Amino acid sequence: MAEFRAQVRGWLRSRLTGRFEPLMGRGGPADEQMWELSLEWERELARGGWTALGWPREFGGRGLGPVEQVTFYEEYALANAPGRVTHLGEMMLGPTLIELGTPEQQRRFLPGIKNATELWCQGYSEPDAGSDLAAVRTRAQLRGDDWVISGTKVWTSLAQHADFCFVLCRTGPFESRHRGLTYLLVPMRQPGVTVRPIRQMTGTREFNEVTFDEAVTPASWRVGAVDGGWPVAMATLGYERSRRLAHFPIMRAELDGVIALARSRGRASDPHIRERIARSYSELLVMRTMNERTLAALAAGRAPGAAASIGKLYWSHWHQRLLDLQADVLGLESQLLAGDPYQVTAAQQALLYSRAETIFAGSSEIQRNIIAERVLGLPKDT
Ligand SMILES: Cc1cc2nc3c(=O)[nH]c(=O)nc-3n(C[C@H](O)[C@H](O)[C@H](O)COP(=O)(O)OP(=O)(O)OC[C@H]3O[C@@H](n4cnc5c(N)ncnc54)[C@H](O)[C@@H]3O)c2cc1C
């Protein structure tokens, strides 16, 4: 493993220079100024063989086990390497297609995801269907060789850059709820698709409202059965909820940053701050153990399923508490904007964005319902 670690470290060190140097510690979906460079970086990673690490080799992945994947992400965080922007394809749709897609879909879409040449967005939420995803109204009808799709999706991250969207559509009567939904792969660059940006409290515009007005997609670009899209959508959500596994080393680096900040600001001897740091560190170790268990299950070919909700619930609240702690260490300085009219600092950006983390990929209340019902077998929420 030491050899693999040295290989990752050497590669990152050699590439994070020159034109990619400004991306260090930056990038990610919310960094609009760095979008083009972030994408170039993704392609550089792909050329180096550092994407699709956990995908099996027969699907073009590296087939790496959990320990190697964790090692890669540790080195990635230590190198202060750029925030990733292709997670919707690589960590959510890719594994779903490997598990449930047809060979034709796998051949058509997996290479573009792995090479970061085709970008994806997720079309689940609607104005009246968020937590209650079975209330989706966006309708799809089969006409000849095509599906024709009409309806509105909302909070669609990165739709402004996406080439395709995986869309949960209503194909049965509305009353059929989750039994009348179909999962379609839809091209975004066509006349029937309109993308309107939504500005967030971070000041950035990472997500959108997307309108489908008789948009079309080939009949064969359906994952799972007609009216059988629900289990496919749930599989994708399982991968989405467990994708933070990759973030553990970043969280470790964030905690180290807060500890260093507390020392430099003379707050490290404040008993209240020390107690919160110690608690944060203990919880981080719990998360590491949970991550390793999930990675081992994934490596053994078991989908994360409902248990991924435990990890999602845990890290999102942990992260909010850590960023609250960082703001308290900074004191009044945490309130000062970096510039006019609304330029937030990196700490403010992280703090504000962390509010979204207990909402996206299913809110905390929904995760608790899933844990209660599907992990613990308690009676259903009515
Ligand atoms: C940054 C960000 C990015 C996102 N990106 C995407 C994306 O790319 N694609 C996409 O499709 N969606 C995306 N979403 C949407 C996200 O999945 C939804 O916001 C989320 O599922 C909650 O749905 P909602 O906003 O409609 O809230 P609602 O469902 O209206 O919920 C409102 C409140 O009621 C609570 N609640 C609802 N039902 C229950 C219940 N049964 N029991 C207890 N409490 C309940 C919720 O927990 C919440 O606190 C994104 C959201 C954010 C914040």
PDBQT file of the ligand as one rigid body, heavy atoms in Angstrom, charges set to zero:
ROOT
HETATM    1  C1  LIG A 401     -27.818  21.930  -2.457  1.00  0.00    +0.000 C 
HETATM    2  C2  LIG A 401     -28.945  21.051  -2.920  1.00  0.00    +0.000 A 
HETATM    3  C3  LIG A 401     -28.783  20.358  -4.101  1.00  0.00    +0.000 A 
HETATM    4  C4  LIG A 401     -29.818  19.559  -4.569  1.00  0.00    +0.000 A 
HETATM    5  N1  LIG A 401     -29.646  18.908  -5.758  1.00  0.00    +0.000 NA
HETATM    6  C5  LIG A 401     -30.657  18.168  -6.268  1.00  0.00    +0.000 A 
HETATM    7  C6  LIG A 401     -30.513  17.550  -7.544  1.00  0.00    +0.000 A 
HETATM    8  O1  LIG A 401     -29.477  17.653  -8.204  1.00  0.00    +0.000 OA
HETATM    9  N2  LIG A 401     -31.554  16.860  -8.034  1.00  0.00    +0.000 N 
HETATM   10  C7  LIG A 401     -32.723  16.706  -7.348  1.00  0.00    +0.000 A 
HETATM   11  O2  LIG A 401     -33.627  16.047  -7.842  1.00  0.00    +0.000 OA
HETATM   12  N3  LIG A 401     -32.909  17.302  -6.129  1.00  0.00    +0.000 NA
HETATM   13  C8  LIG A 401     -31.898  18.028  -5.583  1.00  0.00    +0.000 A 
HETATM   14  N4  LIG A 401     -32.055  18.645  -4.361  1.00  0.00    +0.000 N 
HETATM   15  C9  LIG A 401     -33.367  18.586  -3.712  1.00  0.00    +0.000 C 
HETATM   16  C10 LIG A 401     -33.434  17.739  -2.449  1.00  0.00    +0.000 C 
HETATM   17  O3  LIG A 401     -33.359  16.375  -2.768  1.00  0.00    +0.000 OA
HETATM   18  C11 LIG A 401     -34.743  18.115  -1.736  1.00  0.00    +0.000 C 
HETATM   19  O4  LIG A 401     -34.625  19.457  -1.322  1.00  0.00    +0.000 OA
HETATM   20  C12 LIG A 401     -35.040  17.220  -0.570  1.00  0.00    +0.000 C 
HETATM   21  O5  LIG A 401     -35.342  15.937  -0.992  1.00  0.00    +0.000 OA
HETATM   22  C13 LIG A 401     -36.182  17.775   0.302  1.00  0.00    +0.000 C 
HETATM   23  O6  LIG A 401     -37.304  18.027  -0.486  1.00  0.00    +0.000 OA
HETATM   24  P1  LIG A 401     -38.045  19.449  -0.431  1.00  0.00    +0.000 P 
HETATM   25  O7  LIG A 401     -37.017  20.520  -0.585  1.00  0.00    +0.000 OA
HETATM   26  O8  LIG A 401     -39.156  19.424  -1.431  1.00  0.00    +0.000 OA
HETATM   27  O9  LIG A 401     -38.635  19.565   1.043  1.00  0.00    +0.000 OA
HETATM   28  P2  LIG A 401     -39.993  18.948   1.594  1.00  0.00    +0.000 P 
HETATM   29  O10 LIG A 401     -40.115  17.540   1.122  1.00  0.00    +0.000 OA
HETATM   30  O11 LIG A 401     -41.113  19.871   1.256  1.00  0.00    +0.000 OA
HETATM   31  O12 LIG A 401     -39.739  18.914   3.161  1.00  0.00    +0.000 OA
HETATM   32  C14 LIG A 401     -39.879  20.071   3.977  1.00  0.00    +0.000 C 
HETATM   33  C15 LIG A 401     -39.561  19.671   5.426  1.00  0.00    +0.000 C 
HETATM   34  O13 LIG A 401     -40.515  18.678   5.875  1.00  0.00    +0.000 OA
HETATM   35  C16 LIG A 401     -39.837  17.529   6.374  1.00  0.00    +0.000 C 
HETATM   36  N5  LIG A 401     -40.559  16.303   6.012  1.00  0.00    +0.000 N 
HETATM   37  C17 LIG A 401     -41.085  16.015   4.797  1.00  0.00    +0.000 A 
HETATM   38  N6  LIG A 401     -41.659  14.790   4.833  1.00  0.00    +0.000 NA
HETATM   39  C18 LIG A 401     -41.488  14.302   6.091  1.00  0.00    +0.000 A 
HETATM   40  C19 LIG A 401     -41.853  13.076   6.738  1.00  0.00    +0.000 A 
HETATM   41  N7  LIG A 401     -42.510  12.096   6.100  1.00  0.00    +0.000 N 
HETATM   42  N8  LIG A 401     -41.500  12.911   8.040  1.00  0.00    +0.000 NA
HETATM   43  C20 LIG A 401     -40.820  13.884   8.715  1.00  0.00    +0.000 A 
HETATM   44  N9  LIG A 401     -40.465  15.079   8.139  1.00  0.00    +0.000 NA
HETATM   45  C21 LIG A 401     -40.795  15.275   6.850  1.00  0.00    +0.000 A 
HETATM   46  C22 LIG A 401     -38.478  17.537   5.662  1.00  0.00    +0.000 C 
HETATM   47  O14 LIG A 401     -37.497  16.846   6.413  1.00  0.00    +0.000 OA
HETATM   48  C23 LIG A 401     -38.181  19.038   5.593  1.00  0.00    +0.000 C 
HETATM   49  O15 LIG A 401     -37.611  19.474   6.817  1.00  0.00    +0.000 OA
HETATM   50  C24 LIG A 401     -31.040  19.442  -3.844  1.00  0.00    +0.000 A 
HETATM   51  C25 LIG A 401     -31.186  20.137  -2.639  1.00  0.00    +0.000 A 
HETATM   52  C26 LIG A 401     -30.166  20.934  -2.178  1.00  0.00    +0.000 A 
HETATM   53  C27 LIG A 401     -30.369  21.669  -0.889  1.00  0.00    +0.000 C 
ENDROOT
TORSDOF 0
